[in-house]
């Protein structure tokens, strides 16, 4: 299972001059006129807004890591444009490299703001998550061979890889508890839960290209109405079971809304639900061990799922 290994931590991280930003964008959109803003969110990429509807995305040199690839994002987005043009995701306008350290993409800008920055009432949030679930279901249904056969997409190619992902997740949580000398709320230790779940996973479930993190940072909404507008940032995509794409919104209610949207047009099979149970339990355990404010809710959900295992 690939890990996020960072390179060049000491490399400088300059903000590109506006003239250089426009030069890169105009190679693909000659009419580009002005840089309107710079997003300093601190992630693996820095984005520059151009003319309101265009984004220049640049991999930040000191944040280069094995799990992120702008080229992978371009391949994924172009495949979606060909196979599922109705999906509300960015469109690729250009891609290139400028010297050894500057890789960039030119994309259409997703309207709205990240859902994590918007105030959504419970009904609006439920609608957003249901629409997100529907988008993810369609995304997982596109022809997979061009993506799974590509050497750009790391991930899980079968049951042993998926078992390792789940099992190692629980082992990491157990190690953190020991390292921090903290108690565990349940009589079954995390590593044993991981073993039980590994043995419960179905053998012949399909693996697909995942978005990886369709959470509050990458799910976009219209801030005034709360309307879902789309999903951004496919640079961390990898191959695994589709249930893993449904876990980035913590909490049973949010995950139930995503699953409702995912299954709105067609049900999922028992194999999917078995993996989904394992994913939810790992998600709950992670929230619990991290001590997040919703740890009690996660503990209740984990206890119920553990009683059913």
N, C-alpha and C positions, 0 to 999 in steps of 0.2 A: 504494500500500500504506500503510495508516494507521500512524502512529508514536505512541508513548506520549508525549504532550505533557502535562506536569503544570501545573496552575494553582495559584495561591494558596499558594505555598511558604512564605510568611511568616505565614499564618493560624495562629492558636492551635489547639491540639489537646486540648481539655479532655476528661477522663473524665466521663461523664454521672453526675449524682447518682443514687443508687439509686432514689429516689422517682420521678425522671423516667423511668428505665428501666422501672419497674413501670407507670407511667402509660401509656407507649407500648404495652407488651405487653398490658395489660388492655383496650385498645381492640379487640383482636382475640381475646384469650384472657382473658375476665373473671375466671377462677379463679386467675390467676397470683398467687403468694404471696410469693416471695422471690428476690432476686438472689444466686446462689451463687458467682459468680466473674467475672473480667474477663480476657479473653485479650489480652495485650500482645505479640503476635508481631511487630508492626512492619510489617505489610503495608498494603494500601490501605484495609482495613476494620478496625474494632475490634468484637469480639463480647462480649456479656454473656450468661452462662449464667443461666437462670431456671428454678427448680424442677427442675433436673436434666435435663429433656427438651426445653427450649425455648431458642432462641438469638435474641437481638436483635442484628442486624448493622447497623452504622452506618458509612457512608462517612466516612473521616477527612478533614476539610476541607483540610489541607495536602497530602493525597495524591490529591486529585481529578485524574484524568487521562482522556484521550479514550478509552483502551482499556478502561476498566472502567465498568460500569454496573449498579447494583443493580436498576434497572427491567428491564434485559435479562435478568438472572438470574431474576427473577420470571416473565417471559414464558416463558423456556426451561423452568423447573421446572414451571410449570403445564401446558405443552404435554406434557412427559414424563409428568406425572401422568395426563393424559387418554389418551395414546397408548401408554404403556409403564409402567403402574402397578407392574409387577413389579420395576422397577429400584430398586436401593438408593441413592437420592439424597434430599436433604432435601425436605420438603414445605412449601409456602408456607402460613403461617397468617395473614399480613397484610403490608401494605406501605403506606408513606405518607411524607409530607414534613411537617416542622415548621419553618416559616420557610425562608429562602433557603439555609441551609447544612446542615440536618439532613435527610438522606434515610435511611430505615431499612427493614429487612425483619424479619419475625418468622418463624422457620423451626423445624422440628423438628431436634433435635440428632442428629447421626450418632453411634451408639455406638462406643466404642473410642478409639483415638488415631491420629494421623498415622503412617503407616508409617515415615517418616523418624526417628521417635522410638522405634520399637520394635526389639527385637533379633529378627531373623528368621533361622532357619537356612536353608541353600540350598533345601531341599525346600519349606519353608513359603513362602519368597519366590517360588519358581517357581509355586506354587499361587495365591498372591495375584495375581501378574501375569497368569496365565492367566485368572483370573476377571475381572480388570480388563479384559483384552482382549475377553472375551465381553460385558461391559457396554458397552464402547465400540462394538462392532459393532451391538448392539441400539439404542444411542443414535443411531447414524448412520442407522439404518433407519426412524426415525419419519418421518411425512409432513413434507416440508421447506417447502412453500409458506408456511405461517404464519410461519416464521422467516426464510427467504431473502427473502421479500417485505417484511419489516419494515424500517423505517429505523433500528431499534435495533441491527442486526447489521452491522458493517463486514466487509470482507474481500475475498476473491477471487471474481470472478464468471465467470472463464473462463481459458483457457490463458495469455493475455498477463499476467494478474495473477499466476498461479502461477509463470510464468517469472521475472517481476520479483522475486517473493519469494525464489526460490532464487538467482537471479543476484546480487541485492543483498546476500544473506547472505554469499556468497563475496567480493564486493567489499569488504564491511566487514571481513572477516577479513584480506584483503590489505592494506588500509589500516592496520589495527592492527599487522601485522607491520612495515610500513614505518615507522610512527610510533615503534615501540619498537626499531627497528633489529635485528630478530630474523630468524634464518634459518628457511627452510622445508625440511622433510625430503624433499620429493619434487621430481623434475625438472619436473613440470607445475605452474606457479604456481596459486594459488587462483582467480584471476579466470578462468584458462583452463578450470579444472575446472568453474567455474560456467557458462561458455559451453557446454561440452560437454553438461552436464546440462540446460540450458535447451533445447537442440536435441533432446534425447532424450525430452522429456516428451510423452506422448500428447495428442492434440487433444481427445478427447471423453470425458474423465473427469468424473463428477458431483462437484459441490461441495455440501457439507453444513454444517450448523451443528456446530462443534467445541466441546468443553469448553475447549480451549486449553492447559491445564496439568494433566493428570492424573498428576502426578508424586508423589514421596514426601510432599510437604506436604499434598496434597489426597486421597490414597488412604488410607482408614482401615482399621485392623485391630484385632482384639481382642488386647490386649497379652500375655495369658497363653498363648493358643493359637496366635496368628498368623493366625487366621481373617480373611478379607476381610470387611469390614462395609459398605463403600460408598465413594462419591465425593462430595466437597463442592466448593463454590465455583465457580459458573458465571458469575461476573460479568465474566470476560475472554473470554467466548465470541465467536467470529467465524466467518465463512464461508470455507471453503477445502476442500482435498482431505482426505479422512478419514485418509490416511497420516500427516498432520502431528500427529494426536492420539496417535500411537504412539511418539513420539520422546523423551518427557520423562524416561524412565528410561535413563540413559546406559549404554553397554556392550553388546556384541553378544549376550551371554547373556540379559540382561534383555529386550532388544528381541525376541529370538527367542521368549522366553516369552510376551510380550504378543501377538506375531503368531500364535503357536500358539493362544492363547485366542480371538483375533479370527477365526481361520479354522476353529475346532473344528467348527462346524455347517455351514459352507459355505465353499468356497474363494473366493479373490479372483482376478481376472483379471490378464492380463499388464500391462494399463495401470496397475492399482493397484501392481503390483510395480515397475514402472518409476519411479513417483513415490516409492515407498517406498525404492528405491535412492538416489534423489536426496536424500531427507530424511535417510537414514542417513549419507550422505557429508557433508552439511552438519553434522549432529550430531557426527560424528567429528572433522571439521575444527575445529569450535568448541571441543571438549574439548582438542584438540591445541594450538590457539593459546592457550587460556586457561591451559595449563600445569597442569591438574588432575592428581591423583595417578594416574589411570587413562589418562594421555596415551599411554603406550606401547601399551596395548591398543587405544585408538582409532586410533593410527597403523597398527597391524597390520591392523585392519579396513578402514581407508581405503585402504591399499595394495592389499589384495585386491580391493576393489570397483573401484578405479581400473584395475586390470589387466583387469577384465571390461568396462569401459566402451568 
